[in-house]
């Protein structure tokens, strides 16, 4: 839950710094504006699906999300025989 709280705080700060509205972020990310609003206004751990967090991550951090536990870290797994 701490990571999600940090993500929420960072998302808010990034939106303010960029002058990005919830509506504009929704259009660019493909995440429903109501979901973004709910996530930003609550301190509960819910509000966004994992998929939505992954869609917003690059906007906030400027890169792809880190691999999840057990996920390959490079596309080499696709060429393994």
N, C-alpha and C positions, 0 to 999 in steps of 0.2 A: 504494500500500500504506500510505502514511503516513495518508491520510484514513481508511482502514479501521481502522487501529490507534487513531487518535483516537476514532473512533466506538465502538470496543470499550471504551476507557477511559471515555468519557462515559456509555455505557450502564451499565457497572458502577457508576459513581458515582451515576447517577440511580436505579438500582434500590436501592442502599443508602440513599439519601436518602429515597426514597418507601416503603421497607420492602417493596418489591415482590419476590416470589419469582419464580423462573423459571416455575413452574407458572402463577401468576397472570398473568404477562406473556404467556405462551403463550395462555391463554384469552382475554385481552383483545385481543391482536394477531392471532390466527389463525396464528401461527408456531409450528411444532412445538417442544415443550419440549426435545427432544433436540438440535435444531438450535441453539437458544439456548445450551444447555449447551456444546455443542461449540465454538461461536463464542467464548464467554466464556473457555474454558479453554485455548485454543490461541493461539499467536502467529502461526500461519500465516495467509495472506491468505484462505484458504477457510473454509468453515464455514456461511456463509449465502448464499443466492442473492440476486441483486439485488432480486428481488421481496420477499424477507423483510426486507432492509435498509430498503426503502421502507415496509414495514408497521410497522417499529419506529421509524423516524425521528420521526414525530409524538409518540410517547411521550417520547422523549428531548429533543427540541428544541421541542415545543409548537406546531409548525406544519408545513406541507407541505414536502417536500424541495425544494431548489432545482432549477430546470429543468436537464436534461442538455444538453450541447452539441448544438445543432441543434433543440431542442424549443422550441415557441412559449412565450412567457412569459405570455400571456393567452389567454382563450377566443376572442379576435377571429378566430383562424384558422378557427373553425367557421362564421363568417358571411361569410367572404371569397367574392367571386363570381368 
